[in-house]
Amino acid sequence: MLTSTAFAADFVGSDQCIDCHKEQVEAWKGSDHDMAMKHADKDSVLGDFNDATIKFKGKVNRFFTKGDQYWVNIEGPDNQFHDYKISYTFGFEPLQQYMVEFDDGRIQLIPFAWDARAQEQGGQRWYHLYPEMEKTDEFYWTNTGQNWNFMCADCHSTDVKKNYDAKTNTYNTQWFEINVGCEACHGPASDHISWAKSEQKNTTAHYGFERDLSKSVKEWVFKEGHSTLQPKEIQFTDQITVCAQCHSRRVQLNEDQAHVKGSLLDSYLPSLITSELYHNDGQIYDEDYVYGSFMQSKMAEKGVTCTNCHNPHSTKLEIPEQAVCSQCHIASEYTPEKHTFHKANTEASQCTTCHMPEMTYMGVDARRDHSWQIPRPDLSKNIGTPNVCTQCHQQQQDDAWADKHVGQWFPDSPYRNQQHFAVAFYAADINYRGAGDALSYTAQDVKQAGIIRGSALQRLGAFPSKNTIVALGRAIKHDDPLIRLGAIQGSAGYSAYDRWQILSPLLTDKVLGVRTEAAGALAAYWPEWNPLQREQLSPALDEYIEIQLFNADRGFGMTNLGNVYRAQGEFKQAEQAYLKAIKVEPYFVNSYVNLADLYRAQGNEMKGVELMQQGIIAQPKSGALRYSTGLALLRINDKAQASTYFKQATAVDPQNAQYWYIYGLSLEQSNTNQAANALATAFSLSANPQHLFAQCDLLLKAKSSQAKVCITQLEQYAPKNVIDALKKRLY
C-alpha cells in the first residue's frame, strides 16, 4: 500500500514540512486530517479490543487482540461469523471506525464503531452504525457503500490512486501518505522546497505551489447602511475548490486534480440541492459534507472562505464560537435585545443555534448546517420545512406560534413572508401544475445562488413548456457551471431535436463535468443523429466513456456505459456492461431494468422478466423492479400477474404515486372498488389531476354512485370542457 505512485517524485511527505512550519505541523498533529486514516496500532486504536463484546440482534460480536494485532469476530455476508483482522482506523472523534482488508484489495468498513465521546456523554462503547441494514443494502458492511477504495480513499489519504482492475474485479489502491497530509491540500511540495532554497524567492507564484489557498477577501470594511462588514474586494482563490474536493457530496470523475486550476467539475460532479439530500428550503437532511450548504449562503456570495472561520491545520475554529460571527457582524447590532430575543449567554442566544442548526449523523456525529439560513416558520406552516423555533419548543408550540413571534420581533423584516425557492421545489415535489413556471422563475432569478438556480433547472425535466425552454436556453450560457449542469438534466422532458438545440453548445464546454454530462444525455438519441452531429458529439462522449470506465467498480458506471453501447447499436457490448454492473453491484436496480429493456427490444420479453425477478431477490426493497416487471407482464397480456407485481410495488414504496396509478388502471376490469381506491391514493400523493380524472372515468364506466363526487372534486383542477364532457356521461 505504501508504494509511491508515478507522481510521487513531486510529493515529499509531511515530515519535510516540520523544520520551516513547526507551528502549523503541531496544529495538524492529532487533527481530523491527521487522524483521517491510520494503521491500526496501539497509538491509533481507541476502541476496547480487550475481549469486548456487543450483542446485536441476539448475536454476540467480539473485539479482541492477537499479539499486537486487532481483530473482530462478526457476521459476514454468508450469515456466518468470522475473525477479521483490523488493518486501519478511520477518524477518532466523536467516533472511530475500523477497516478490514480482503484478498482482492477491497478495504471495507465494519458495521460497528467506537463511540469516542466521554462516558458521561454516553460514549466509550461499541455501537452498530446501521442497525436496520440488510445484506442486500448498498451500505451493508461488505458491499460497495462501505468500500474504502471507492467511497473514502480519495478524501482520507494523500495522492490516492484507486487502481481498479475491471477484468479481475480487484483493487491495488495506493497512496503517498496514509492520512490527509500537508500536500493533500497544498499539492506536491517539491517545487516549494526548491523555491525555499532559492535566492530569488519572489519570482515564483504561490511560493512554489500550484494552488492559492489564501482567503478571497483580504480586507473587510464598514459601509454605511450595513450591519455587517463588507468585502473591499473579492479575489478568486483555489481555497473553496480544494476544500470541496472532500467536503462535498460528489462523484469522482478522474484522478487528474484538474479542478485545482479549473473548476471543481473538472474532477468531481457535485450533488445539487435534491430532495434526497436537503429539505426543500435547502436545509440539510442527509450528509452533505458542507459544500452544498455553503454555496447557498450569503457568506459564499460575499467572498467568505473556509479559513475565515476554521484553522485549516487544526480544523478547529480560529476563535471561540461566540466570537466567530462578530468578525463581520457588528456586535452592537446583534444583541439579545435587538436580535436574539433570548437570554444572553445561553445556548438559545447563540448565533449558531438559530442559523446553523445541527443534524446528527452516524449516531453521535452532530454537524452544523452551513447555509446560514434565516428561520422561516412561515414556510414551515405552508410546506412543512423544519425551523429552529419549533425544534427547540416542539413540546409547547407549533409553527403558527413561532411565525407570530418572529413577526413581533422583526415587524419590518424583508425575509418574513418573502418569496422563497422552497415553494417552487415543493410544488415540483407534488407535481403542482404551476411548478414549471415557478422553477423557471427561480432558475432565472439573479438573486439566487448558482447552486439553487442549477437545482431549479434540474427539476424542470418534468415540466416542459415555453417558459422552461427559455430558462434552459439562458442557463447554458451562464458562467456558473452548476447552472449549466442543472440545465442538462432539466432538458430531459424535450424531444431529441429540441434537446440537441439546447445542449449541443455544451459539448465543447470548458468544464469536463458539464460537457461529458451533456454528451451522456445526447448519446441516448444516437440513432437519430446525422453523421455531422455524431462527429460533434464524439469527443465529449469519449471523455464520458472514460469517466464511466474509471467508475467501473460501481453499478452506475457500467450501466451508463451499457446505455451508450445500446444507443450505438452495440447490443452485445451493452449486455456485457449491464451484466458487469450486476456482478459488481447486484443490488443496483437500474442495471436490471435497463438490461431487461434491452431484452425486450430484442423480442425476448420473458428473458427480461426472469432477469428482473432475479433482481428482486438481490434487491427486495426495490419497488422499481416490481413495477417494471408488472409492465413487462402487461405487454405479454398477463394482466393478473402484472397486477400482483404492481400491488407489491405499492407495498414496497407506498409513497410512489405512479405505482398506485398503474396499479389502479390494471384493476379496472377485475375490481372496480380497489381500482378506484388505488387511483385515489395516487392523486392524494401526487395532486396530479390526471390521476383524479382516471378515477372519475373509471367510476363512470362502472356506473358508480361515487362518480358525481369525483367529478365535483375534479372541477377544482380541470377545464370546464373536460368537466362538461364527464357530466354528460352521468346521465
Disulfide bonds with the S-S distance in Angstrom:
Cys696-Cys710 2.14
